[in-house]
Each structure stands twice: as C-alpha cells, then as structure tokens.
Amino acid sequence: MSNSISKDLGDVIQSGMCIACGACTLADESVKLELNERRQIFEPTSKGSMMAASVCPSVEVDYDELCHFVFGQTAQGPLGIANSFHLAQSTNYERNFRASSGGIIKETIGHLLQSGLVDGVISIDHTEGLEYSARLLTDPEMIDELPGSIYHNIDLSSVLEMLTHTNMRLGIVAIPCQLEGIYKYIQKIRPDLRSRIVFTIGLLCAWQYTRHSIAAMASYFRFDTDKINSVAYRGGGPIGKLRFELDDNRMIEIYRRASLRYQVGFDRYFNTPRCNVCVNHTNFLADMVVGDSWIESTRFSKTGISIMLCRTANATKIAREMEACGRIKLKHVTDLEVVESEGEHLVYGQFAYPYAEYLREIGTNAPVLKGPNKGHGTPATWPDISDFHSKLVKMNKLMQSGKYRTILLRKLTHEGHRLTWRYMRWLIQRILNVLKLSRKNRSIQHDDLSGFL
C-alpha cells in the first residue's frame, strides 16, 4: 500500500493516532500502553520496532487484503462484503430496554453459547471506575452481567492477550479498529490463531471519545472524576441516559438528547484523533455487524431497534436461527437503510478520506486506509476540512488545559445556530411528530414493523 514501511510507532505516538488495540504490545514486548494524561487516551510508551508498526492499524490498513484473509474473499461494494441486511430487536423487553439499541449483541452471545457454536465469547467487562478489560463468557446466564456500550477510550489489549492464551473456539465482540488490530496481528505474526475465531460480532461505530469528554461532564455537572464508580452511556429507552454512579452513592443522570452540555462534551472535537480519519464505521471485518437504527421508520420504538448487517451466509443463518427460536424479531431491509441510519459521511468516509490527505499535506501523520467505500459519496471540501482542523487544534489546547467551561461558552457563541437547528429538528421529529425533514423516499414504512416492541 504505502511507499515505505514504517520503522516504528514514532509517527503514531506523535500524532496521537493510537487506538489502544494492543496489537503492538504482543508484536513487540518492549511496547506497553499507558494513559497519556495530556491527551487522555491510551498510547504506546515507546516507539517499538518495525514489527510493532507492521501490525498497527494507525499505520495502514488494506481492507481488501484483510477481508481476503478473514473471509476468503475481497470486499465487494461500498459496505464491504454483505450477505443480508436486517432490522432486529430482542424479544426480551427488559434486556432490550436496558440496552437501548435492541439488545441484539447479548442475544447473539447467548445463542452462540447455548447452541454450542462456540466454547466461549470474549467481550469487554467493567473492572472499576472508568476501566474495562476482557472477559471470557462460557455460560449463557452470564450475558446480562455485561455492561452496555462504552464511549470513552479504554485499553483493549487484554482481548488479544486472552485470545492467545486459550485453545477454545471463540466468538469476539469488537469495535471496528479493534478487529483491524486483532486481524493484522494474526495475519502478520500468529496465523495459527485464525482458526480459534469462529464468529465475530462487530459494532457499528460512530466514534470513541478521549477521556476529556468525561472530565468535561464532571466540570459541567460539578463532580470529581476520581469519585466515579461506573459510567453507563445507554439504557432506559431508545436514546438512553448517560449515568455516572459516584462513590458517595450519588447518581448523576444526563439526558443525552436534551442536554446541551452533553452535546458539547460529546461532539466530534472530543473524538480520539484516529476516529476523525476512520473509514471503517461499518466494521468491514466482522461476521455480524450491529448498531442502533436511526432510520425514520424506527424512531418511535419503545425500547430500541438495531440495524444488522450479516457479511456471511453463516451470519445470516445464525440470525434466522435466533428468529426461529423466538430470541429476536427480524425485518429484511437493504443497504439503503444502513446508509440512511448511519449517514453517508460515515458509511462512505466522505470526511475521513480527505481529512487524512489534508493531515499528510500539512506534515501530520495519518494512517493509509484503503477501503471498498473510497470514491463513493461526495468528499468534504478542502475549506471545510481546513476549518475543522483549525477549530480542532484550538479545542485540543483548551481541553489539555482543562478549560472545559470555555469550550462550552465557545460552542454556544460560535455554533449556537447549529445547536438550535439540531434541537428544532429533534423537537419536530421526536416530540411533535409533525413532519419529516427529509424528502428522501423510505424503502419501508413504520407499519411494516408490526410485532416490534
């Protein structure tokens, strides 16, 4: 792909592009991941070797090459390899309500274990405070002990470590860039591990945030980050609440959609740097991909409904098996619903591809990403990208100085009109149910979802 091979992780560290997948730590034992207090992301403590750089998804990723390694074929079409598309929802009301997004991941884990398709599933579990690590699930009864979605940056290296230390037939739950690191490591260094991964459940990922987002919430709602026992980003319906449980028995609940302070602390200026150049939001390397459905037809779900993308015939078969045994509801849809739900800017990398080019143009490191979605959609313009980068640099300086209230004031004064429009659209669509703001034709209607919760 690239004209030269990176000799180490120096450029990744300098640009803050690490995603904390941990592939480099297994490829080179001299490399460790630690939380950078200034950036509030995990990253390598040393540059490591060429071997460490060879497995790093923040150096380069050729998705066609990896898809051939993972699936035995190269990616076809802008969404990668795709066998079927669905809307899906757990029939377990309580599980669905707690998940906010349909409860499909837990149902799939349970089905894989109960049916004996795998011996265990590796997922991320809460340890303490803001920290998480890998957990091996072997009993279907364990699934409801798992936490919900995690939005802040965490060290993911324990998943790959656990994979290397077991001979079980495994399922893995992972975000897109995490699978990139896992499969690059296996392809380059441990091809024998490929046979251990029987099935992967991937998340449709919007962004991951630096821990400055948590610090901003603490500043806005007046609590100490050191007092956090746990954080939950979803639960309690389709949108869900952000909940902080503190060690003084206080519970801070923030309405994600209706809180201006939430909208500021979790906008894209708080993304990890690698997220801004990610072209793999639809998780090209996962067998089954699941995420919130944000299409017009599902916006009045009482709990939540998921978009499900099955990349292989086996994934479709498993989805149909779950439907047949009553675990989930399914509705066949098309790729159009995925694009509608996630947005063209994420699905096609309309901002990410040109922004990576822009960063290289100004002398900043950015990964070389060759995806099947490149060339689809309308790329962001150079002036828009330049404007975003200029604002991002200013925001980073404010974050790293702990000036979160200044960021709040700046957003309200400089981008108040955008926030106002966002809330007007939310009010019309979600509350008043008066009219549709988009004139695009929908391929399914709300009445077609009878039987969904």
N, C-alpha and C positions, 0 to 999 in steps of 0.2 A: 504493500500500500504506500507507505511513505518512502522517501528517497534515501533515508538513513535510519539506522536503528539507534534508539536512544541508549546511551551508555549507562544511564542510571535514572533515578527518580528526581533528580535535581530540579528539572523544569516543572514537574508535577507539584513538588513542595513549594517552589517559588510562587506559582500561580494559584495555590490553594485548591487545586482540582481533585484532590483525593476524595474517594467515595467511601473509604473505610471498609472495602470488601474483604481485605485481609489476604488477598492472593499473594502479594509481595512478601508477607511475613512467612509464608510457607515456602516460597521460592528461594528466599534468602534469609537465613536465621538471624542475620545481623540487624534486620529491619524489625522495628516494633512500632505499633500505633499508639499515639497518645493524644489527648485533647489539647489542641492549641488554644491557650487561654485568650489570645487576642482575636483569633478568627472564630473561636467557638465551634470548631469542627475537629474530628479525629484525622490525623495525618501521620506519615512516617517520621520517625525521629532521626533517620539518617538516609542518605541518598541510595544506599544499597548498590547492587551490581546490575549488569546488563540483564541477568536472569530475572531480577525483580521487575525491571522495566518491561521485559518481554510479556509478562502476564498482566500488566496494569491496564485496565480499561480507560484510564485517563491519559494513556499514551496513544493508543489506536485500537479500533475495533473494526474488523471486516465482518459484517453480519452475514453476508452470503457464505463466507468461509465457515463461520461458526455454525450456521444453520445446516450446512452440509455435514459438519462433524456431529451435531446433535441429532438431527432428524434424518440424515442420509440424503438430503436434497437441499438445493439452494432456495433462498426466499423468492417467492413469486408475488408480484403486486405490491402496492404501497403499504399494505398492512402485514407484509411478510407472508409466510405460509399460513393458509387458513382453510380449514375443512368445513366449519359451520359457525354460525353466529346465533346467539340467543339472548332473550331477556330471561332472567332466572331469579328465583326467590325461594328461601327456605319456607317450608310449611309449618315450622315450629315458630309460633308467634313470639314467644319470649326471646328465643335466640335471635330471631330476625330483628326484633325491636332493640335489643341490646347492641346489635352490630350496626344498625342504622343504614346499612348498604345492601341488605338482602340475606346475610348470613351464609353465603354460598361457600366461602373458604372452609368454615368449620364443618359444614355438611359434607364437603368433599373429603376432608381429612377423615371424618368419621366413616364414610363409605369405603375409602381405601383400606382402612384398618379392619373394619368389620367384615369386608369381603375377602380379606386375605391377599389383596393385590400387592400390598407392601407389608414388610415386617415392622416398619416404623416410619414416622414422619418428623422431619426436623423443621421446627419453626422457632420464632423468637419469643421468649418469655421474659416477663418483668423480674428483675432481681431486687433493686432498691432505688429509691429516688428516681432519677432520670435514666438509670442504667438498665440494659437488657442484654441477655445472652441466649445462646442456642439451647433448645430443649428437645429431647427425643421423646416423642409420644408413641406409645405402643398399645395403649388401651383407648378405645373409642370414648370411654367415660371421661377421659382427660381433656376433651376438646373445649369444654366450657370453662376450663381454668385458664385458657389462653387470653391474653389482653387483646384489645382491638387494634385499630390502625395506629401506627407510630409515625408522627410527622417530623420529629426533631432528629438530628444527626446522632447515630449510635455506631459503636464498633461492631461490625458484622463478622469479624474474623473467626469467631467461635463456631459458626456454621460450617465453614470449610474444614476447620480443625476436627469437628465431630465426624464429618464425612470421612476423613482419612483414618479414623480410629475405630470404625465399625465395618463388619462384613455383611451387614443386613441389606436387604432390598429396601430402598428408601424412597420416600416422597420428600420433596423440599418445597417450602413456601418461601418465595423470594421476590424482592423488587427487581426491576429490570437491570440496573447496573450491577447489582449483586450477582445475578446469574451470569453477566458478562465476565466478572472476575472469576467465578467458580469454573466456568467452562474454558476460559483462557488458561487457567492453571492446569486443568485436567488435560487439555489438548497439548499444551507445551511440555508438561512435566510428568503428569500421572495419568496417562490414557487408560490405565487399568481401572481407574475409579469410575469411568463412564458407565460400566455395567451395573454399578451399585445404585445409580439413579434411575428408578423405574418410572417416576412421574413427577412433574413439577407443576406447582400451582403458582402462577405469577400474578402480581398485582398490576392493574392499570394505574400508572403512577403519574401524578401531576408534578409534584415537587417534593423535595426534602428540604427542611429548613435548618439553618445553623441554630445553635442554642441561644443566639442573640434574640430569637423570637420569644423564647421562654423568659429571658431577662426583661424584654420589653413588656410582656404581660405582667411580670412581677412589679415593674415600675408603674404601670398604668393602674393596677388594681391593689397596689400597696401591700405586697407581701415579700418575704425573703425567699430566694430560690433555694437556699440551704435548708429551708423548712419543708420542702416538697417531699412527701412520701411517695406519691404516684401522680401521674397525669393520664387522663383519658381524653382523646380527641373526638370521640363519637359516642353514640348511644342516646336513646330516648327519642327515636323517630328518624325520618329520612335525613334531615340536616344534622341533628345532634347538637350536643353542647361540648364545649371544652371545660373539663373539670380538673381542678387541682385539689388534691387531698393533702393537707398540711399536717405536720406532726403535733400541732396544738388542737387537733380534732376539728379544725375549720375546713369547710369545703367551699372553694371558690368556683362558681358556675358562670360560664360566659356563653351567651347565645351567639353562636358563630356567625349566623347570617345577619343578626340585628345589631351587633356591636361594632361601632366604628373603630374602637381601639383594637378589636380582634382583626378587623380588615387591614389596619395599618401594620400591626405586628406580624401578620402572616401574609403580606403581599410579596411579590417576587424579588424585591430588594433584599429580603431576608433569606432567599434561597442559598443553598450551598453553591459555590461557583460552577461546579460541574453540571448542576441542573439546568443552568442557563444555556448550555450547549448540548443538552441531551436530545437525541433524535429518536430515542427508543422508548417513548412513553407507553407504547402498546406492547412492550415486552416480547420482542421477536423470538426469544429463546425458550419460552415456557410452553409446556404442552397445553395447559388450560389457563386462560387469562381472565381475571375477574376484576370488576371495579364498579363504582356507583353508576347508575344510569341517570343521566341528566337530560334525557330527551323529553320533549313536550308531553308525550303520551303517558309518562310515568310520574309526572310531577305531583300528583295527588295521592301517591301511595301512603298508606297509614304507617308503614314501617320503612321499607326500603326495597328497591329492586336493583339487581345487578345486570350489567352488560357482561355477557360471557362469550369469549372467543375461543373456540376449540381448534387448535392448529393441526391436530392429527385425527385420523379416523378412530384411534383408540380413545382420545379425549372425548369425542362425540359419543362413543359407545358408553363411556362411563357416565356422561351427563344423562343419557337416555336411561341407563340403569337406575340412577338416582331418582329420576322422574317416575319410573315404573314401580319402584318400591315406596313411593309417596314421600320421599325426603324433600323434594323440591318441585316447584312449578316451572315449566319451560314454555317459552314462546319463540318460535323460529323468526329471526329477523335477518337483515342483510348488513353488509359493511357500511351502508349509509347511516344506520343507527349508531354505529361506533363513531363515525365521523361527526354526526350531529351531537352525540353525547360528550365527546372529548374535545371537539373543536378542531378545525383544520390546522390551526397554528401548532398544536401538539402532535396530531397524527402525522402530519407531513413535515414537521421540523421547519416550518416556514420562518421562524425566528432563529432557531438554533444553528442551522447550517450557515447562514450569512453572518451570524454573530461570531461563530468560530473563525470564519475567514477574516472578519474585522479584527479580532484579537491577534491573529497571526500577523496581519498587516501592520499593526501598531507595535509589534515586537513582544507580545504576550503569548505565553504558551496556551495552546488549546489542543485537545485530542483530535486525531484524524479519524473521523467516523464515516464509514461507507455503508449506508443503509439503503434498503429497497425503496424507501419513500423519498429519496433525494430526487429533485426535479418535479415533484408533484406539488400542487398548490402554488400560491403566489408568495415569493420570498419577501420578507420585510425589506424596506428600503434602507439604503445606507444612512440617510439623515436620521431616520427613526432609531436605528441601531446606535449611531453615534450619540444621540440624545440620551438613550437609555444608559449607555456606558458612562457618560458624563455624570448622570444622576447617581448611578450605582457607586461610583468612586466616592462621591460626596457622602452618600448614605453609609458606606463602609467606614469612613472616617468617624462619622457620628456614632455608629454602633460601637466601634472599637474604643471610643472614648466614654461609652456608657450614657450618651446623650439621647436617650430614647424619647424623652418628652419633647425635645427639639424636633425629632423625626415626626412625632405626632402633629406638632404645630405646623411643620413644613408641609406635610401631606394635606392637611386641612386647608392651608392657604394656597398651595401650588396646584393641588389636584382635587380640590373640593368639588368642582363641576363633574368630574368623573365619578366620584363617590356618590354625588347626588343622583346622577343618572342611574347608577347601579341600584340604588335604593328605590328609585321610581319604578324601574323595571321589576324588581323583586316585589314591590307593593302591588303592581298591576297583575303580575303573573301568579304570585303565590298567595296573595291575600284576597284581592278583589275578584280575581278570575274574570276579568272584563274582556281582554282581547289578547291576541297573540302579537308579539312584537316582530316575529319573523314571518316573512311571507313565503318561506320555502314550503314545498309540499311535503307532508309527512307520509311515510310509507305504511304506517299503522295508526290506528285510532285508539283513543282511550277505551272505547267499548270493546276492543279486541282483547283486553286484558282481564276479562271477567274470570273470577277464580283466584286472582292475585289479591294479597292482603292490602 
